[in-house]
Amino acid sequence: MQVIDCPCVVIGIELLSESLLPAIVELAEDKSWRVRQAIIEYIPLLANQLGKPFFDEQLGNLCMSWLGDTVFSMREAATVNLKKLTEVLPKLAFLGPVGTYTHQVCPCG
């Protein structure tokens, strides 16, 4: 059995995003923080597979929203996620300047 390194090559990014993106968004907004945390852990892999343009457009804001989650474990997982993303996709466009100093210092503010 052969493992496919990049499902987007076989299926196509457009079809993959149409089927996968709604599920990711729905699970990312689940009321259970453990479900949301499980999604966070797969984002760097997805970013690597789908590429920087798609990630910046579709998933970047979602990743930043996790920094303001009410659950500490989610905010902590979000910071680990961002660290991994910078290793996978250097110079992410969605990591632009933040509006206030409070947000730069404390992701919960």
Number of C-alpha atoms within 10 A of each C-alpha: 3 4 6 9 9 13 13 17 12 10 11 12 16 12 11 15 17 10 10 12 14 11 12 19 15 10 18 22 14 13 9 10 18 14 13 21 20 14 16 22 15 12 20 20 13 15 19 15 18 20 15 19 13 15 23 18 11 14 19 20 13 16 22 18 13 24 22 17 18 11 13 13 13 20 20 15 18 23 17 13 19 21 12 16 20 13 11 17 17 10 12 16 13 14 14 8 7 9 8 9 9 11 13 12 9 10 17 15 12
